[in-house]
Every structure is written in structure tokens, then in C-alpha cells.
């Protein structure tokens, strides 16, 4: 596992889990938690090229779009195996 500070470092289709939140974007933590993005939550990255820096991810049973600051607030762990 590789701890990553930015969701934008992932490639499309990558599976990752939420490791925590960036303190710089602390005001977005409640919003992320209400969307189901609590530490330990797995997700799949679907789209990085939405308008205004938004990203789209798939949780277990739903697809959500995160604004640029919401995406920046996530600290994640990439579950991809390093070759």
C-alpha cells in the first residue's frame, strides 16, 4: 500500500481507501463524512477530468462527484500492488 496525499495521483480505475483528511481543508471533513467517506472506506476512481477540477468516484453502492476542495481534503491509500 502506498499512502498518497492527493487523489489526483491515482490512475483511472484505481482502488483506494480513505486514510484521513488534510488539516488544510478541515472545513470539508463533515461534508465528506456525510457522503460516506470515512477512514477505511474503499472507493474506485472513475473520472478526473470533470469541470472545475471535480472528480468522480464509486463507493460500494453509489457514484459521487467531489468538488476540487473536497477531493483535495482526502488523504488516501492506493491499494494497487507495486510491481
C-alpha positions in Angstrom: 0.0 0.0 0.0 1.1 3.5 -0.8 -0.1 6.5 1.2 -0.9 9.3 -1.1 -1.9 12.8 -0.3 -3.8 13.6 -3.5 -6.5 11.6 -5.2 -5.1 13.1 -8.4 -2.0 10.9 -8.2 -4.2 7.8 -8.9 -4.9 6.5 -12.3 -8.4 5.9 -13.5 -9.9 2.7 -12.2 -7.6 2.6 -9.2 -8.9 1.2 -6.0 -8.0 3.1 -2.9 -9.3 3.7 0.7 -9.7 6.9 2.7 -6.9 7.2 5.1 -7.8 10.5 6.7 -8.2 14.2 5.9 -5.9 17.1 5.2 -5.9 19.6 8.0 -5.6 22.4 5.5 -9.1 21.6 4.2 -10.6 20.9 7.7 -13.9 22.6 6.9 -14.7 19.9 4.4 -14.4 16.9 6.8 -18.0 17.0 7.8 -19.2 17.2 4.2 -17.0 14.2 3.3 -18.2 12.2 6.2 -21.8 12.9 5.3 -21.1 11.5 1.8 -19.8 8.3 3.4 -16.1 9.0 3.0 -14.9 8.0 6.5 -11.4 6.5 7.1 -11.3 2.9 5.9 -13.9 3.4 3.1 -12.8 1.8 -0.2 -13.6 3.5 -3.5 -12.8 3.4 -7.2 -11.6 6.4 -9.1 -13.9 6.9 -12.2 -13.1 10.3 -13.6 -10.5 13.0 -13.0 -11.5 15.4 -15.9 -14.7 16.9 -14.8 -15.3 20.7 -14.9 -13.5 22.9 -12.4 -11.3 20.1 -11.0 -14.1 17.9 -9.7 -13.6 14.1 -9.6 -16.0 11.2 -9.7 -15.6 8.1 -7.5 -17.7 5.0 -6.9 -18.3 3.8 -3.4 -19.8 0.4 -2.6 -23.3 1.2 -3.9 -23.2 4.7 -5.3 -21.3 7.1 -7.5 -20.5 10.5 -6.2 -18.8 13.7 -7.5 -16.4 15.6 -5.3 -15.6 19.2 -5.8 -12.0 20.2 -6.1 -11.6 21.2 -2.5 -13.4 18.0 -1.3 -11.0 15.9 -3.4 -8.0 17.8 -2.1 -9.2 17.3 1.5 -8.9 13.5 1.2 -5.7 11.6 2.3 -5.8 8.2 0.7 -4.0 4.8 0.4 -3.6 3.3 -3.0 -4.4 -0.4 -2.9 -2.6 -1.1 -6.1 0.3 -3.6 -6.0 3.6 -2.1 -6.8 5.4 -4.3 -9.4 
